[in-house]
Amino acid sequence: MDWKPDRPLQADLNIAADADVEPDRPQERSSAVGWRTQVALAIAVVVTGCANNIAKQIAARPLMQYSYMLGLATAVTYVPLYGGILVLLLKAGIVPKHQMQFVWERSPRGTYPCVMFFIVAALGDTLGDSIGMICTPYVSGPIHSLLSNCTPLFIAALSVSILRKRYSLAQCLGLLGVTSAVVIGVLPSFEHGTSSSTNPLFAIILGASCVFNAIAFVVKEMLFDRYASWLSQNQAEERGKGLHVFIVNTHAALFQLPFTLLIVPLNQALGQTHGENIFAYLREAFACVFSGSATTCGSTSEHGEWAGVCVVVYVIFNILWNIAVLMSVKYSGALTTFVALKAIFPVSTILFAYVDWPLLGQTPLNWLVWLSVVIMLPSIFLYQWASGFQKQREQQRPSRATCCWPLGAPAGGDGIRD
């Protein structure tokens, strides 16, 4: 799974666990990997995740209208990185070669290759992530992290309408809590006469852009379901549980790079070009990053001479975060990684508020933002806890995974059938 910097990872963790090379068995993991290693990996996820968030906000200061370059930098970096790792894994036999065949051959119905799923997913992630990067200079770090939690809300809506999934009452309550936390945390940005560092319009755009990442997630889930069917139809045997994570990472990055270049008109639509044409904007953006001059990034830039350094630092922390997440999922399991990822939001919020960061300073926070943190965390854990029970009901008897269970279940305990 291609974990991108601006979106929550809890949705992709379900896919990542299924895509792992080995089955996710907690008892086996505990015996093979000591608890100290698991704790160290969890801490690494939190530390690198907070560093990723903070480095992004710092880089936005000198870049300002050219913050799109952060998304382009990561897109360029991940193609050779993931591609090189995948080649090594294929040569070592860790990734079965028939997984590449699945991606590129025409579907069993003879209509289109499964790579089309990757293309659609890459387009969704590109739109969501690029809009998020463009909005970064105008949305404070804590609010940026808070708004990214809109993604699970859109995923739930799309899963019900497209994948025909059912959500229990506890899951719905958890999602309602997440929605309430997002609304409460963003409200101070709309108050007139405040010194908020968040622009209300860009906050709305950022929250709405999460729908594209949600679409990408749903498409990836459909892709993994299709892979299971493909294995069955081709009578192929496989030790792992699904597509290897670097098959997904590499192909997603491969298509996201050209898409990132093609969606430059978004900068024009969101007022980043200030009336200039796209080619002039790109020329100035590259000059901002590579010139090392304090004047090439525009009048709104702060210390533009540091733009290139800030981009490099951000890309490094983004890579380290991705590696930490992958290792944590592999050796500690999806649940432990999920808990570590949920700690990033409150920890980074505290760091934004109380540490005087270079170029960024301290981020003043309204008390409603802290209230949103208090509401958000238990709501997410309620949703995750309820999702486990809903999955068990579906596996034991699909008819029991009813909508808003137990409201949809009869007194006898069995759910209604569709």
NUBARO-23332 format. One record per residue (C-alpha): residue in one letter; residue number from 0; z, y, x. Coordinates in nm, 4 decimals. Each point is the difference from the previous one (the first is absolute). Example, Ala and Ser with C-alpha at 12.3 -4.5 7.8 and 13.67 -1.06 7.14 Angstrom:
<rs>
   code   pos          w          v          u
      A     0     0.7800    -0.4500     1.2300
      S     1    -0.0660     0.3440     0.1370
</rs>
This chain:
<rs>
   code   pos          w          v          u
      M     0     0.0000     0.0000     0.0000
      D     1    -0.0900     0.3371     0.1284
      W     2     0.3223     0.1992    -0.0219
      K     3    -0.0789     0.3654    -0.0119
      P     4     0.2351     0.2781     0.0952
      D     5     0.0492     0.1882    -0.3235
      R     6     0.0633    -0.2661    -0.2569
      P     7     0.2916    -0.2313    -0.0758
      L     8    -0.0439    -0.3520     0.1261
      Q     9     0.2021    -0.1941    -0.2561
      A    10    -0.3102    -0.0755    -0.2064
      D    11    -0.1988    -0.1299     0.2973
      L    12     0.2897    -0.2151     0.1189
      N    13    -0.0674    -0.2512    -0.2774
      I    14    -0.3537    -0.0433     0.1304
      A    15     0.1134     0.0048     0.3623
      A    16     0.2435    -0.2832    -0.0591
      D    17    -0.2746    -0.2063    -0.1617
      A    18    -0.2389     0.0891     0.2805
      D    19     0.2371    -0.1099     0.2731
      V    20    -0.1060    -0.2840     0.2226
      E    21     0.3040    -0.2092    -0.0765
      P    22     0.1814    -0.0509    -0.3300
      D    23     0.2785     0.2449    -0.0667
      R    24     0.3050    -0.2295     0.0099
      P    25     0.3276     0.1847     0.0553
      Q    26     0.1919    -0.3041     0.1267
      E    27    -0.2628    -0.0817     0.2602
      R    28    -0.0150     0.3621     0.1080
      S    29     0.3772     0.0194     0.0388
      S    30     0.0039    -0.3036     0.2279
      A    31    -0.3021     0.1083     0.2060
      V    32     0.0921     0.3671     0.0287
      G    33     0.3591     0.1110     0.0567
      W    34     0.1641     0.2541    -0.2244
      R    35     0.0168     0.2460     0.2888
      T    36    -0.3779    -0.0097     0.0300
      Q    37    -0.0384     0.0518    -0.3741
      V    38     0.2366     0.2969     0.0090
      A    39    -0.1858     0.1437     0.3000
      L    40    -0.3316    -0.0326    -0.1822
      A    41     0.1438     0.1648    -0.3121
      I    42     0.1334     0.2889     0.2102
      A    43    -0.3396     0.0283     0.1692
      V    44    -0.1684     0.0317    -0.3412
      V    45     0.2398     0.2782    -0.1027
      V    46    -0.0162     0.1895     0.3307
      T    47    -0.3784    -0.0141     0.0372
      G    48    -0.0478     0.0745    -0.3713
      C    49     0.2142     0.3140     0.0229
      A    50    -0.1776     0.0994     0.3219
      N    51    -0.3330    -0.0475    -0.1763
      N    52     0.1034     0.2269    -0.2897
      I    53     0.1426     0.2695     0.2253
      A    54    -0.2913    -0.0075     0.2472
      K    55    -0.2433     0.0449    -0.2884
      Q    56     0.1815     0.3061    -0.1317
      I    57     0.0281     0.1495     0.3496
      A    58    -0.3715    -0.0571     0.0667
      A    59    -0.0870     0.1763    -0.3254
      R    60     0.1461     0.3259     0.1333
      P    61    -0.2586     0.0653     0.2725
      L    62    -0.2813    -0.1730    -0.1904
      M    63     0.0560     0.1603    -0.3434
      Q    64    -0.3432     0.0093    -0.1695
      Y    65    -0.1212    -0.2668     0.2439
      S    66     0.2692    -0.2576    -0.0846
      Y    67    -0.2862    -0.2239    -0.1154
      M    68    -0.0370    -0.0833     0.3715
      L    69     0.3189    -0.2081    -0.0173
      G    70    -0.1694    -0.2417    -0.2391
      L    71    -0.3168    -0.0057     0.2077
      A    72     0.1979    -0.0668     0.3193
      T    73     0.1753    -0.3038    -0.1471
      A    74    -0.3265    -0.1285    -0.1507
      V    75    -0.1721     0.0205     0.3390
      T    76     0.2918    -0.1635     0.1815
      Y    77     0.0458    -0.2996    -0.2266
      V    78    -0.3586    -0.1294     0.0100
      P    79     0.0052    -0.1054     0.3699
      L    80     0.3712    -0.0866    -0.0128
      Y    81    -0.0152    -0.2347    -0.2984
      G    82    -0.3469    -0.1242     0.0944
      G    83     0.1116    -0.0942     0.3502
      I    84     0.3079    -0.1829    -0.1274
      L    85    -0.2078    -0.1879    -0.2585
      V    86    -0.2514    -0.1132     0.2632
      L    87     0.2835    -0.1361     0.2155
      L    88     0.1562    -0.1789    -0.2978
      L    89    -0.3357    -0.1543    -0.0961
      K    90    -0.0601    -0.1246     0.3545
      A    91     0.3525    -0.1431     0.0173
      G    92    -0.0512    -0.1817    -0.3305
      I    93     0.2920     0.1780    -0.1641
      V    94    -0.2310     0.1466    -0.2626
      P    95    -0.2270    -0.2661    -0.1563
      K    96    -0.3662     0.0921     0.0334
      H    97    -0.0652    -0.0947    -0.3619
      Q    98     0.1955     0.3117    -0.0999
      M    99    -0.2805     0.2099     0.1470
      Q   100    -0.2433    -0.2139    -0.1958
      F   101     0.1918     0.0751    -0.3186
      V   102    -0.0200     0.3741     0.0616
      W   103    -0.3721     0.0218     0.0671
      E   104    -0.1644    -0.2789    -0.1979
      R   105    -0.1213     0.0515    -0.3552
      S   106     0.2487    -0.0833    -0.2726
      P   107    -0.0140    -0.3434    -0.1705
      R   108    -0.1618     0.1677    -0.2997
      G   109    -0.2805     0.1260     0.2232
      T   110     0.0503     0.3641    -0.0890
      Y   111     0.1433     0.1862     0.2986
      P   112     0.1961    -0.0757     0.3199
      C   113     0.3774     0.0258    -0.0045
      V   114    -0.0273     0.2737     0.2588
      M   115    -0.0698     0.2288    -0.2957
      F   116     0.3691    -0.0281    -0.0879
      F   117     0.0860     0.1352     0.3438
      I   118    -0.2442     0.2867    -0.0451
      V   119     0.1533     0.1043    -0.3330
      A   120     0.3539    -0.0355     0.1363
      A   121    -0.0897     0.1980     0.3126
      L   122    -0.1461     0.2779    -0.2135
      G   123     0.3184     0.0152    -0.2084
      D   124     0.2259     0.0138     0.3051
      T   125    -0.2251     0.2565     0.1681
      L   126     0.0115     0.2343    -0.2977
      G   127     0.3754    -0.0364    -0.0448
      D   128     0.0875     0.0341     0.3670
      S   129    -0.2424     0.2835     0.0738
      I   130     0.1224     0.2065    -0.2943
      G   131     0.3534    -0.0687     0.1189
      M   132    -0.0853     0.1308     0.3463
      I   133    -0.1653     0.3111    -0.1416
      C   134     0.3105     0.0717    -0.2105
      T   135     0.2430    -0.0546     0.2892
      P   136     0.0229     0.3639     0.1215
      Y   137     0.0838     0.1176    -0.3526
      V   138     0.2574    -0.2647    -0.0975
      S   139     0.3327    -0.0391     0.1805
      G   140     0.0770    -0.3302     0.1701
      P   141     0.2633    -0.1277    -0.2474
      I   142    -0.2143     0.0924    -0.3025
      H   143    -0.3020    -0.1640     0.1627
      S   144     0.1929    -0.3276     0.0379
      L   145     0.1386     0.0334    -0.3509
      L   146    -0.3404     0.0534    -0.1629
      S   147    -0.1461    -0.3017     0.1757
      N   148     0.2202    -0.2114    -0.2264
      C   149    -0.2429     0.0783    -0.2815
      T   150    -0.2144    -0.2819     0.1382
      P   151     0.2077    -0.2844    -0.1551
      L   152    -0.0173     0.1775    -0.3355
      F   153    -0.3787     0.0020     0.0080
      I   154    -0.0040    -0.3589     0.1277
      A   155     0.2066    -0.1109    -0.2982
      A   156    -0.2340     0.1735    -0.2455
      L   157    -0.3116    -0.1458     0.1657
      S   158     0.1534    -0.3480     0.0263
      V   159     0.0692    -0.0041    -0.3732
      S   160    -0.3492     0.1199    -0.0925
      I   161    -0.2067    -0.1851     0.2628
      L   162     0.2023    -0.3000     0.1228
      R   163     0.1699    -0.0566    -0.3387
      K   164     0.3425    -0.0114     0.1611
      R   165     0.3209     0.0290    -0.2011
      Y   166     0.3059     0.1996     0.1010
      S   167     0.3532    -0.0804    -0.1093
      L   168     0.2366     0.2527    -0.1531
      A   169     0.1932     0.0287     0.3284
      Q   170    -0.3239     0.0664     0.1885
      C   171    -0.0942     0.2707    -0.2484
      L   172     0.3438     0.1587     0.0383
      G   173    -0.0405    -0.0024     0.3766
      L   174    -0.3396     0.1693    -0.0253
      L   175     0.1444     0.2512    -0.2450
      G   176     0.2698     0.0812     0.2554
      V   177    -0.2641     0.0511     0.2697
      T   178    -0.1930     0.2336    -0.2311
      S   179     0.3146     0.1981    -0.0784
      A   180     0.0864     0.0308     0.3691
      V   181    -0.3472     0.1320     0.0859
      V   182     0.0073     0.2560    -0.2815
      I   183     0.3531     0.1186     0.0866
      G   184    -0.0810     0.0309     0.3714
      V   185    -0.3176     0.2029    -0.0555
      L   186     0.1428     0.2350    -0.2647
      P   187     0.1430     0.2548     0.2500
      S   188    -0.3532     0.0593     0.1304
      F   189    -0.0980     0.1493    -0.3359
      E   190     0.2858     0.2502    -0.0107
      H   191    -0.1152     0.3591     0.0432
      G   192     0.1571     0.2066     0.2741
      T   193     0.1096    -0.2974     0.2114
      S   194    -0.0722    -0.0411     0.3706
      S   195    -0.1237    -0.3543    -0.0504
      S   196    -0.2408    -0.1250     0.2671
      T   197    -0.1832    -0.2048    -0.2626
      N   198    -0.3017     0.1353    -0.1863
      P   199     0.0191    -0.1248    -0.3627
      L   200    -0.3786    -0.0423    -0.0309
      F   201    -0.0264    -0.2119     0.3129
      A   202     0.3067    -0.1986    -0.1087
      I   203    -0.1779    -0.0903    -0.3247
      I   204    -0.3198    -0.0878     0.1865
      L   205     0.1963    -0.2159     0.2441
      G   206     0.1756    -0.1904    -0.2774
      A   207    -0.3243    -0.0523    -0.1925
      S   208    -0.1820    -0.1224     0.3113
      C   209     0.2284    -0.3040     0.0068
      V   210    -0.2194    -0.1509    -0.2718
      F   211    -0.2676    -0.0667     0.2628
      N   212     0.2450    -0.1987     0.2156
      A   213     0.1077    -0.1867    -0.3131
      I   214    -0.3614    -0.0923    -0.0738
      A   215    -0.0355    -0.1248     0.3581
      F   216     0.3104    -0.2167    -0.0369
      V   217    -0.1175    -0.1569    -0.3268
      V   218    -0.3416    -0.0742     0.1510
      K   219     0.1647    -0.1644     0.3023
      E   220     0.2115    -0.2130    -0.2306
      M   221    -0.3156    -0.1104    -0.1804
      L   222    -0.1503    -0.0802     0.3405
      F   223     0.2891    -0.2274     0.0958
      D   224    -0.0241    -0.1802    -0.3342
      R   225    -0.3716    -0.0510     0.0595
      Y   226     0.0688    -0.1410     0.3460
      A   227     0.2313    -0.2632    -0.1462
      S   228    -0.2731    -0.0990    -0.2469
      W   229    -0.2572    -0.0047     0.2792
      L   230     0.2111    -0.2431     0.2036
      S   231     0.0328    -0.2271    -0.2991
      Q   232    -0.3714     0.0067    -0.0834
      N   233    -0.1026    -0.0694     0.3590
      Q   234     0.2668    -0.2701     0.0385
      A   235     0.1245     0.1771     0.3090
      E   236     0.3435    -0.0764     0.1381
      E   237     0.2097     0.2692     0.1600
      R   238     0.3481    -0.0001     0.1440
      G   239     0.0727     0.3634    -0.0794
      K   240     0.0512     0.1626    -0.3389
      G   241    -0.3069     0.2225    -0.0133
      L   242    -0.2232     0.2418     0.1814
      H   243     0.1381     0.0945     0.3379
      V   244     0.1383     0.3514     0.0129
      F   245    -0.2415     0.1067     0.2760
      I   246    -0.3010    -0.1151    -0.2018
      V   247     0.1085     0.2504    -0.2631
      N   248     0.1031     0.2677     0.2514
      T   249    -0.3234    -0.0120     0.1972
      H   250    -0.2388     0.0074    -0.2941
      A   251     0.1960     0.2728    -0.1763
      A   252    -0.0042     0.2146     0.3156
      L   253    -0.3682    -0.0752     0.0566
      F   254    -0.0991     0.1531    -0.3334
      Q   255     0.2621     0.2736    -0.0070
      L   256    -0.1443     0.1647     0.3108
      P   257    -0.3415     0.0886    -0.1515
      F   258     0.1632     0.0852    -0.3318
      T   259     0.2353     0.2409     0.1782
      L   260    -0.3002     0.1763     0.1492
      L   261    -0.1841     0.0095    -0.3327
      I   262     0.2803     0.1548    -0.2040
      V   263     0.0162     0.3227     0.2003
      P   264    -0.1176     0.1855    -0.3160
      L   265     0.3542    -0.0583    -0.1317
      N   266     0.1161     0.2604     0.2507
      Q   267    -0.2469     0.2424    -0.1523
      A   268     0.1124    -0.0825    -0.3543
      L   269     0.3650     0.0559     0.0933
      G   270    -0.0649     0.3336     0.1681
      Q   271     0.0368    -0.1129     0.3612
      T   272    -0.3378     0.1331     0.1174
      H   273     0.0560     0.3603    -0.1191
      G   274    -0.3590     0.0359    -0.1141
      E   275    -0.1617    -0.1525     0.3093
      N   276    -0.2419    -0.2912    -0.0139
      I   277     0.1160    -0.3506     0.0843
      F   278    -0.1635    -0.0158     0.3448
      A   279     0.1576     0.3265     0.1080
      Y   280     0.3365    -0.1259    -0.1240
      L   281    -0.0296    -0.3244     0.1992
      R   282    -0.1054     0.1886     0.3122
      E   283     0.3057     0.2232    -0.0280
      A   284     0.2252    -0.2972    -0.0750
      F   285    -0.1048    -0.1804     0.3179
      A   286     0.0395     0.3226     0.1968
      C   287     0.3516     0.0365    -0.1401
      V   288     0.0982    -0.3484     0.1200
      F   289    -0.1749    -0.0087     0.3392
      S   290    -0.0151     0.3594     0.1251
      G   291     0.3688     0.0481     0.0764
      S   292    -0.0281     0.3624    -0.1087
      A   293     0.2547     0.1796    -0.2161
      T   294    -0.2706     0.1834    -0.1968
      T   295    -0.2510    -0.2697    -0.0958
      C   296     0.2082    -0.1460    -0.2873
      G   297    -0.0074     0.3137    -0.2135
      S   298     0.2364     0.2827    -0.0840
      T   299     0.2373    -0.2211    -0.2017
      S   300     0.0524    -0.2426     0.2879
      E   301     0.3267    -0.0066     0.1929
      H   302    -0.0418    -0.0745     0.3722
      G   303    -0.3549    -0.1286    -0.0362
      E   304    -0.0059    -0.0860     0.3704
      W   305     0.2162    -0.3031    -0.0862
      A   306    -0.2353    -0.1357    -0.2678
      G   307    -0.1569    -0.2702     0.2180
      V   308     0.3336    -0.1160     0.1387
      C   309     0.1505    -0.0171    -0.3480
      V   310    -0.2911    -0.2115    -0.1265
      V   311     0.0404    -0.2464     0.2895
      V   312     0.3766    -0.0237    -0.0549
      Y   313    -0.0514    -0.0616    -0.3718
      V   314    -0.2580    -0.2751     0.0615
      I   315     0.2332    -0.1711     0.2498
      F   316     0.2922    -0.0032    -0.2432
      N   317    -0.2282    -0.1154    -0.2802
      I   318    -0.1175    -0.2959     0.2110
      L   319     0.3568    -0.0864     0.1001
      W   320     0.1080     0.0108    -0.3647
      N   321    -0.2804    -0.2325    -0.1054
      I   322     0.0901    -0.2439     0.2783
      A   323     0.3686     0.0120    -0.0935
      V   324    -0.0790    -0.0712    -0.3652
      L   325    -0.2314    -0.2896     0.0857
      M   326     0.2556    -0.1566     0.2337
      S   327     0.2782     0.0452    -0.2539
      V   328    -0.2039    -0.1645    -0.2773
      K   329    -0.0905    -0.2854     0.2348
      Y   330     0.3417    -0.0739     0.1472
      S   331     0.2469     0.1355    -0.2559
      G   332    -0.1868    -0.0333    -0.3295
      A   333    -0.1282     0.2411    -0.2619
      L   334     0.3398     0.0592    -0.1616
      T   335     0.1703     0.1152     0.3211
      T   336    -0.2973     0.2207     0.0806
      F   337     0.0083     0.1450    -0.3507
      V   338     0.3653     0.0993     0.0426
      A   339    -0.0767     0.1617     0.3364
      L   340    -0.2905     0.1944    -0.1482
      K   341     0.2171     0.1306    -0.2814
      A   342     0.2424     0.1384     0.2583
      I   343    -0.2723     0.2212     0.1491
      F   344    -0.0043     0.2451    -0.2906
      P   345     0.3727     0.0968     0.0005
      V   346     0.0314    -0.0120     0.3793
      S   347    -0.3054     0.2180     0.0560
      T   348     0.1202     0.2388    -0.2720
      I   349     0.3291     0.0437     0.1875
      L   350    -0.1878     0.0504     0.3282
      F   351    -0.2298     0.2595    -0.1565
      A   352     0.2962     0.1888    -0.1457
      Y   353     0.2409     0.0025     0.2943
      V   354    -0.2075    -0.0177     0.3207
      D   355    -0.1763     0.3044     0.1432
      W   356    -0.3346    -0.1612     0.0859
      P   357    -0.2536     0.1637     0.2340
      L   358    -0.2610     0.2031    -0.1937
      L   359     0.1594    -0.1177    -0.3255
      G   360     0.3617     0.1108     0.0107
      Q   361     0.2399    -0.1081    -0.2730
      T   362    -0.1285    -0.0683    -0.3510
      P   363     0.2245     0.1633    -0.2637
      L   364     0.0486    -0.2328    -0.2944
      N   365     0.1047     0.0747    -0.3557
      W   366     0.2876    -0.2085    -0.1362
      L   367    -0.2444    -0.1547    -0.2481
      V   368    -0.1807    -0.1650     0.2894
      W   369     0.3231    -0.1715     0.1025
      L   370     0.0505    -0.1053    -0.3614
      S   371    -0.3474    -0.1526     0.0005
      V   372     0.0947    -0.2045     0.3081
      V   373     0.3097    -0.1314    -0.1803
      I   374    -0.2108    -0.1007    -0.3011
      M   375    -0.2974    -0.1324     0.1946
      L   376     0.1692    -0.2620     0.2173
      P   377     0.1816    -0.2009    -0.2698
      S   378    -0.3058     0.0261    -0.2253
      I   379    -0.2244    -0.1545     0.2648
      F   380     0.2475    -0.2767     0.0738
      L   381     0.0380    -0.0702    -0.3737
      Y   382    -0.3774    -0.0294    -0.0269
      Q   383    -0.0181    -0.2319     0.3023
      W   384     0.2862    -0.2171    -0.1259
      A   385    -0.1515    -0.0257    -0.3478
      S   386    -0.3435    -0.0786     0.1453
      G   387     0.1448    -0.3087     0.1687
      F   388     0.1328    -0.1325    -0.3294
      Q   389    -0.3238     0.0848    -0.1803
      K   390    -0.1971    -0.1937     0.2616
      Q   391     0.2307    -0.3004    -0.0398
      R   392    -0.0491     0.0023    -0.3754
      E   393    -0.3764     0.0166     0.0440
      Q   394    -0.0019    -0.2894     0.2459
      Q   395     0.2255    -0.2200    -0.2134
      R   396    -0.1771     0.0771    -0.3275
      P   397    -0.2611     0.2792    -0.0195
      S   398     0.0781     0.0641    -0.3670
      R   399     0.3543     0.1063     0.0956
      A   400    -0.1255     0.2963     0.2063
      T   401    -0.0392     0.2064    -0.3136
      C   402    -0.0353     0.3732    -0.0278
      C   403     0.3414     0.1726     0.0143
      W   404     0.1856    -0.3320     0.0268
      P   405     0.2478    -0.0832    -0.1517
      L   406    -0.1076     0.2197    -0.2926
      G   407    -0.3185    -0.2039    -0.0387
      A   408     0.1726    -0.3373     0.0284
      P   409     0.1194    -0.1898    -0.3070
      A   410     0.3602    -0.1095    -0.0393
      G   411    -0.0758    -0.3436     0.1434
      G   412    -0.0766     0.1503     0.3398
      D   413    -0.3719    -0.0832     0.0139
      G   414    -0.2384     0.2874     0.0081
      I   415    -0.2859     0.0586    -0.2366
      R   416    -0.3493    -0.0996     0.0964
      D   417    -0.2934     0.2376     0.0169
</rs>
